[in-house]
Amino acid sequence: MIAYIYRPKRQRNGKQVFNRIWRARLKLNGDAKARDISLNCADKQTAEQKLRDSIRDYERTAVGLMAPAAQRETFENPMERLVDGYVADLKALGRSTDHVRHVDTRLRRLMRECKWQNLREATADSFLRWRTEQKKSPKTINEYQAALSALFSWLRKQNRVAGNPFELVSKVDVRGKESFHRRALNDDEARRLLAGQRKSLYLLALHTGLRRGEINALRWGDLHLDVANPFYAVPVAKSKSRKEQPRPLHPELVRELQTMKSAEKATSETLVFPERVPAMKVIREDFKTAGISLVDERGHRVDFHALRMTYITRLQRAGVSPREAMELARHSDMRLTMKTYTDAAQLPLAATVRGLPSFDDSHIDSQTLVAGGQSVSPSVIGLKAIKVGKTVGNIDESRNLTPVVALCHSEQPSGDLGFESPSLRHFHFRD
């Protein structure tokens, strides 16, 4: 072990001059290199005592009897200062304005209502007592817990706390306790909505699933309408995932946007909707004018975000694969696409069940045998043996016994062979 105190010295006018403040050189057993620390005192005896205290603290910290100095300092700091630092770092990392605002508001409310002055007082027990007194929805309560847990995780990455006391706190079960349920519009409701004013806005939302903030930030330069496969790209700054995500545009929407663009002198920097998405009060009036019930018999409601749900639900009804639906919805988790944003009430479940084949062999499934015009081939007797090397074909008297098969193979663009069937990928609203 190396441990001694010293005063730094330097040459001044040819003489050695010692610094007033004592420092210590300290290297304990097992340390890779020596520590050089300031003792912040000019008295030698005080410096020696501080060195002995430092050795004791380092040894206790090494065996877990004492928290590191950085952690002790963190727990003594005012919690408000820690929250300020965390919020400032979120801004520096480029988190969205709404996210930063929500985190800041929730943490300060917890500090105020739980009476936390420093981090030492922010315990799981005090949070649980606060939670039992709340009348907020389970989802909101969990968001408060998530903000608090994220603060401790941030401190832990900097080695300013030993652990996250909220890591093992169970979240409130939100199943069946949602404050509201959102539903998708059916096709008839969507057509009536498009028949009113703001058709372009609602058509864009119904054919892209863009969120309110994304539509407000959309510029004509983000829309590529004059290419072989028209597409749009949400501005990275306004995208929820903070990624550039180009997605294809529906032909019906392309025509509407081209008409809009030709009617006004727009540059690439001009907002597509400079008047922005109207307030929910105005949108509710549009829904009422279109004869759309704001709350259905199940208690599920519609709002502007329901148009995004409508888009994703229509993808499911059109037979789009889950992976494609997730990409078109710009989700990072397929469960979000399949569960949260798909209105199961609009899925053709009854038709799907009726289309399943029967287990009764004596029963001929008309949907299976008649679909596409195909018919059952009668028994063919008297066939001659086919020699190896010959082309397979109808031979002699049996050539007229096999009816024409209406459903045939066709070559796909990829070069593979498959059954030709109507495509469900392109759909639009009928006028």
LINCORSUL-V573834 format. One record per residue. N is the residue number from 1. RES is the residue in one letter. PHI is phi in whole degrees, 0 to 359 (* if undefined). PSI is psi in radians with two decimals (* if undefined). OMEGA is omega in radians with two decimals (999 if undefined). Layout:
# LINCORSUL-V573834
n=(N	N)
res=(RES	RES)
phi=(PHI	PHI)
psi=(PSI	PSI)
omega=(OMEGA	OMEGA)
This chain:
# LINCORSUL-V573834
n=(1	2	3	4	5	6	7	8	9	10	11	12	13	14	15	16	17	18	19	20	21	22	23	24	25	26	27	28	29	30	31	32	33	34	35	36	37	38	39	40	41	42	43	44	45	46	47	48	49	50	51	52	53	54	55	56	57	58	59	60	61	62	63	64	65	66	67	68	69	70	71	72	73	74	75	76	77	78	79	80	81	82	83	84	85	86	87	88	89	90	91	92	93	94	95	96	97	98	99	100	101	102	103	104	105	106	107	108	109	110	111	112	113	114	115	116	117	118	119	120	121	122	123	124	125	126	127	128	129	130	131	132	133	134	135	136	137	138	139	140	141	142	143	144	145	146	147	148	149	150	151	152	153	154	155	156	157	158	159	160	161	162	163	164	165	166	167	168	169	170	171	172	173	174	175	176	177	178	179	180	181	182	183	184	185	186	187	188	189	190	191	192	193	194	195	196	197	198	199	200	201	202	203	204	205	206	207	208	209	210	211	212	213	214	215	216	217	218	219	220	221	222	223	224	225	226	227	228	229	230	231	232	233	234	235	236	237	238	239	240	241	242	243	244	245	246	247	248	249	250	251	252	253	254	255	256	257	258	259	260	261	262	263	264	265	266	267	268	269	270	271	272	273	274	275	276	277	278	279	280	281	282	283	284	285	286	287	288	289	290	291	292	293	294	295	296	297	298	299	300	301	302	303	304	305	306	307	308	309	310	311	312	313	314	315	316	317	318	319	320	321	322	323	324	325	326	327	328	329	330	331	332	333	334	335	336	337	338	339	340	341	342	343	344	345	346	347	348	349	350	351	352	353	354	355	356	357	358	359	360	361	362	363	364	365	366	367	368	369	370	371	372	373	374	375	376	377	378	379	380	381	382	383	384	385	386	387	388	389	390	391	392	393	394	395	396	397	398	399	400	401	402	403	404	405	406	407	408	409	410	411	412	413	414	415	416	417	418	419	420	421	422	423	424	425	426	427	428	429	430	431)
res=(M	I	A	Y	I	Y	R	P	K	R	Q	R	N	G	K	Q	V	F	N	R	I	W	R	A	R	L	K	L	N	G	D	A	K	A	R	D	I	S	L	N	C	A	D	K	Q	T	A	E	Q	K	L	R	D	S	I	R	D	Y	E	R	T	A	V	G	L	M	A	P	A	A	Q	R	E	T	F	E	N	P	M	E	R	L	V	D	G	Y	V	A	D	L	K	A	L	G	R	S	T	D	H	V	R	H	V	D	T	R	L	R	R	L	M	R	E	C	K	W	Q	N	L	R	E	A	T	A	D	S	F	L	R	W	R	T	E	Q	K	K	S	P	K	T	I	N	E	Y	Q	A	A	L	S	A	L	F	S	W	L	R	K	Q	N	R	V	A	G	N	P	F	E	L	V	S	K	V	D	V	R	G	K	E	S	F	H	R	R	A	L	N	D	D	E	A	R	R	L	L	A	G	Q	R	K	S	L	Y	L	L	A	L	H	T	G	L	R	R	G	E	I	N	A	L	R	W	G	D	L	H	L	D	V	A	N	P	F	Y	A	V	P	V	A	K	S	K	S	R	K	E	Q	P	R	P	L	H	P	E	L	V	R	E	L	Q	T	M	K	S	A	E	K	A	T	S	E	T	L	V	F	P	E	R	V	P	A	M	K	V	I	R	E	D	F	K	T	A	G	I	S	L	V	D	E	R	G	H	R	V	D	F	H	A	L	R	M	T	Y	I	T	R	L	Q	R	A	G	V	S	P	R	E	A	M	E	L	A	R	H	S	D	M	R	L	T	M	K	T	Y	T	D	A	A	Q	L	P	L	A	A	T	V	R	G	L	P	S	F	D	D	S	H	I	D	S	Q	T	L	V	A	G	G	Q	S	V	S	P	S	V	I	G	L	K	A	I	K	V	G	K	T	V	G	N	I	D	E	S	R	N	L	T	P	V	V	A	L	C	H	S	E	Q	P	S	G	D	L	G	F	E	S	P	S	L	R	H	F	H	F	R	D)
phi=(*	246	204	202	251	200	246	300	227	209	270	220	55	79	241	279	240	265	290	288	272	278	235	230	251	221	220	274	298	99	285	284	213	282	262	242	235	274	266	55	208	257	269	293	294	297	298	296	293	295	296	298	296	294	299	299	295	295	292	292	294	296	260	86	277	213	287	302	301	297	287	296	293	297	291	271	292	301	295	300	293	294	295	302	294	294	296	297	290	299	296	295	281	85	295	296	300	296	297	297	296	296	298	299	297	292	294	289	291	297	300	288	281	269	59	270	267	223	292	297	276	276	251	295	297	293	293	296	296	297	295	292	264	271	249	289	292	306	298	294	301	295	291	297	295	296	296	293	295	294	298	292	295	297	293	293	296	265	59	261	221	281	197	253	292	257	295	257	285	291	277	288	288	264	295	77	240	296	291	201	241	260	234	267	281	277	298	294	295	296	297	293	293	288	283	267	284	62	300	299	296	290	294	298	293	287	259	232	73	295	279	304	297	291	292	298	266	289	245	296	292	275	254	248	264	255	247	300	239	304	209	233	224	289	305	302	295	253	286	297	272	58	232	282	229	292	223	290	251	286	306	298	289	300	298	295	291	297	296	299	293	289	277	223	275	249	256	294	266	286	293	294	235	298	280	65	293	295	296	298	299	290	295	299	295	297	296	296	298	279	74	262	289	291	226	271	293	275	87	274	246	239	209	297	293	295	291	294	296	298	301	289	295	294	299	295	294	277	85	291	295	304	294	293	299	297	292	293	279	61	260	261	229	295	297	295	291	284	256	289	256	245	275	298	294	260	282	283	293	296	295	296	293	297	279	290	293	278	271	280	296	283	265	266	283	297	293	283	273	263	302	82	90	287	230	283	282	291	297	246	241	77	285	277	294	265	283	294	98	278	288	291	194	285	241	50	287	270	295	259	274	264	288	288	267	285	269	235	282	221	275	277	302	283	100	279	262	204	283	280	217	296	278	256	282	252	224	206	278	277	284)
psi=(2.43	2.22	2.01	2.81	2.74	2.82	2.18	2.57	2.77	2.87	2.30	2.03	0.71	0.06	2.64	2.22	2.22	2.50	2.62	-0.59	2.29	2.56	2.91	2.47	2.16	2.21	1.93	2.87	2.22	-0.20	2.48	-0.61	2.86	2.62	2.45	1.96	2.57	2.35	-0.12	0.72	2.70	-0.15	2.30	-0.73	-0.68	-0.71	-0.74	-0.67	-0.70	-0.62	-0.78	-0.69	-0.67	-0.73	-0.77	-0.79	-0.73	-0.69	-0.70	-0.64	-0.66	-0.57	0.11	0.19	-0.20	2.49	2.63	2.77	-0.68	-0.65	-0.67	-0.68	-0.67	-0.76	-0.41	-0.32	2.58	2.38	-0.54	-0.64	-0.66	-0.71	-0.69	-0.77	-0.69	-0.79	-0.71	-0.65	-0.63	-0.72	-0.73	-0.54	-0.12	0.37	2.69	2.68	-0.73	-0.74	-0.80	-0.72	-0.76	-0.77	-0.80	-0.80	-0.76	-0.74	-0.70	-0.55	-0.70	-0.72	-0.73	-0.83	-0.49	-0.13	0.84	2.06	-0.66	3.05	-0.44	-0.50	-0.23	1.45	2.87	-0.65	-0.77	-0.61	-0.72	-0.64	-0.71	-0.71	-0.63	-0.33	-0.03	2.59	0.20	2.86	2.66	-0.67	-0.74	-0.73	-0.75	-0.56	-0.63	-0.76	-0.68	-0.71	-0.73	-0.74	-0.65	-0.62	-0.80	-0.61	-0.68	-0.77	-0.60	-0.65	-0.44	0.15	0.59	-0.19	2.67	-0.50	3.08	1.86	-0.20	0.06	-0.60	0.08	2.15	2.50	2.76	2.38	2.11	-0.11	2.16	0.07	0.29	2.48	-0.48	2.80	2.40	2.60	2.86	2.71	2.53	3.01	-0.65	-0.73	-0.69	-0.73	-0.71	-0.63	-0.68	-0.30	-0.26	-2.83	2.90	0.62	-0.77	-0.74	-0.85	-0.59	-0.69	-0.78	-0.68	-0.47	-0.08	-0.46	0.35	2.51	2.90	-0.90	-0.60	-0.67	-0.71	-0.52	-0.06	2.24	2.83	-0.45	-0.29	-0.17	2.17	1.60	-0.36	0.56	3.00	-0.73	1.58	2.51	2.94	2.78	2.09	2.33	2.33	-0.66	-0.43	-0.13	2.39	-0.57	-0.08	0.62	2.62	2.11	1.44	2.38	2.59	2.73	2.50	2.47	-0.67	-0.70	-0.65	-0.77	-0.74	-0.73	-0.65	-0.68	-0.75	-0.80	-0.66	-0.39	-0.19	2.68	1.60	2.44	3.07	-0.38	-0.08	2.37	2.45	-0.69	1.42	-0.44	-0.08	2.91	2.22	2.89	2.79	-0.49	-0.73	-0.71	-0.67	-0.68	-0.67	-0.71	-0.76	-0.72	-0.62	0.03	0.47	2.14	2.24	-0.50	2.18	-3.05	-0.34	-0.13	0.15	2.44	2.91	2.55	-2.96	-0.66	-0.31	-0.38	-0.58	-0.73	-0.64	-0.76	-0.82	-0.65	-0.67	-0.58	-0.75	-0.76	-0.47	0.01	0.28	2.44	2.64	-0.67	-0.70	-0.71	-0.70	-0.71	-0.76	-0.54	-0.19	0.75	2.68	-0.16	2.15	-0.49	-0.58	-0.69	-0.81	-0.60	-1.01	-0.72	0.21	2.14	1.75	-0.42	-0.35	0.02	2.47	1.10	-0.73	-0.77	-0.63	-0.75	-0.74	-0.48	-0.12	2.48	2.64	2.75	-0.25	1.92	-0.47	-0.21	2.20	2.07	1.89	-0.59	-0.60	-0.70	-0.51	-0.39	2.29	-0.01	0.03	2.66	2.89	2.30	2.24	2.89	2.42	2.12	2.82	0.41	2.42	2.72	2.47	2.17	2.60	2.39	-0.34	2.64	2.33	2.28	3.10	2.33	2.31	-2.20	-0.20	-0.08	-0.42	0.06	-0.38	2.11	2.93	2.37	2.09	-0.60	2.00	3.01	2.56	2.68	2.21	2.85	-0.49	-0.17	-0.21	2.75	2.42	3.06	2.37	2.13	2.77	2.44	2.40	0.09	-0.47	2.02	2.71	2.91	2.28	2.43	*)
omega=(3.08	3.13	3.08	3.10	3.14	3.03	3.12	3.13	3.14	3.14	3.07	-3.11	3.08	3.14	3.07	3.14	-3.12	3.06	3.13	-3.01	3.12	3.06	-3.13	3.01	-3.00	3.06	3.14	3.11	-3.14	3.11	3.12	3.13	-3.10	3.05	3.05	-3.03	3.06	-3.14	3.03	3.07	-3.14	-3.13	-3.06	-3.12	3.08	3.12	3.13	3.10	3.12	3.10	3.11	3.10	3.14	3.11	3.13	-3.11	-3.14	3.13	3.11	3.10	-3.10	-3.13	3.06	3.12	-3.13	3.10	3.09	-3.08	-3.14	3.13	3.11	3.13	3.14	-3.11	3.13	-3.13	3.03	-3.09	3.13	3.11	3.11	3.11	3.09	3.13	-3.14	3.14	3.11	3.13	3.07	3.10	3.14	3.13	3.09	3.09	-3.07	-3.12	-3.14	-3.13	-3.14	-3.13	-3.13	-3.13	-3.13	-3.12	-3.08	-3.12	-3.13	3.08	3.08	3.11	-3.08	-3.04	3.08	3.13	3.09	3.07	3.10	-3.02	-3.13	-3.11	-3.12	-3.10	3.11	-3.13	-3.13	3.10	-3.14	3.08	3.09	-3.08	-3.12	-3.11	-3.04	3.07	3.12	3.12	3.11	-3.14	3.13	3.11	3.13	3.11	3.05	3.13	-3.14	3.12	-3.14	3.12	3.13	3.09	-3.13	3.09	3.11	3.11	-3.12	3.13	3.12	-3.12	3.13	2.98	-3.10	-3.10	3.14	-3.09	-3.11	-3.09	-3.08	3.10	-3.10	3.09	3.11	3.12	-3.08	-3.08	3.13	-3.11	-3.13	-3.12	3.06	3.06	3.12	3.11	3.07	3.03	2.98	-3.05	-3.14	3.11	3.13	3.12	3.14	3.10	3.13	3.12	-3.13	3.12	-3.08	3.14	-3.08	-3.13	-3.09	3.12	3.09	-3.13	-3.10	-3.10	3.13	-3.07	3.14	3.12	-3.10	-3.11	3.13	3.10	-3.14	-3.11	-3.05	3.10	-3.10	3.09	3.11	-3.13	-3.13	-2.98	-3.01	3.08	-3.08	3.11	-3.08	-3.13	3.06	3.09	3.13	3.08	-3.08	-3.10	-3.10	3.12	-3.11	-3.12	-3.09	3.11	3.04	-3.02	3.08	-3.13	-3.09	3.13	3.11	-3.13	3.13	3.13	3.12	3.13	-3.14	-3.12	3.09	3.08	3.10	-3.06	-3.14	-3.11	-3.13	3.13	-3.04	3.01	-3.12	-3.13	-3.13	3.08	3.13	3.10	-3.11	3.11	3.10	3.09	-3.08	3.11	-3.09	3.11	3.13	-3.13	3.10	3.11	3.08	3.11	-3.14	3.12	3.13	3.14	-3.14	3.13	-3.12	3.09	-3.11	-3.06	3.10	-3.06	3.11	-3.02	3.08	3.03	-3.10	-3.14	3.09	3.10	3.04	3.10	3.11	3.13	-3.08	3.10	3.12	3.06	3.13	-3.13	-3.13	3.09	3.11	-3.12	3.13	-3.13	3.10	3.13	3.13	3.13	-3.14	3.10	-3.12	3.07	3.06	-3.11	-3.09	3.13	3.10	3.12	-3.02	-3.02	-3.02	-3.01	3.06	3.12	-3.06	-3.13	-3.12	3.09	-3.09	-3.06	-3.11	3.14	3.12	3.14	3.13	-3.11	3.12	3.12	3.14	3.07	-3.14	-3.09	-3.10	-3.12	3.13	-3.12	-3.08	-3.13	-3.12	-3.01	-3.04	-3.08	3.13	3.08	-3.13	-3.14	-3.10	3.14	3.12	3.12	3.14	-3.12	3.04	-3.14	3.06	3.11	-3.14	-3.13	3.12	3.14	3.12	3.04	3.14	-3.14	3.08	-3.02	3.03	-2.98	-3.10	-3.00	-3.09	-3.05	-3.09	-3.13	3.14	3.08	-3.02	-3.09	-3.00	3.12	3.03	-3.12	3.13	3.13	-3.13	-3.12	3.13	3.08	3.13	3.10	3.11	-3.14	-3.12	3.14	3.10	-3.02	-3.08	-3.13	3.13	3.12	3.08	3.10	999)
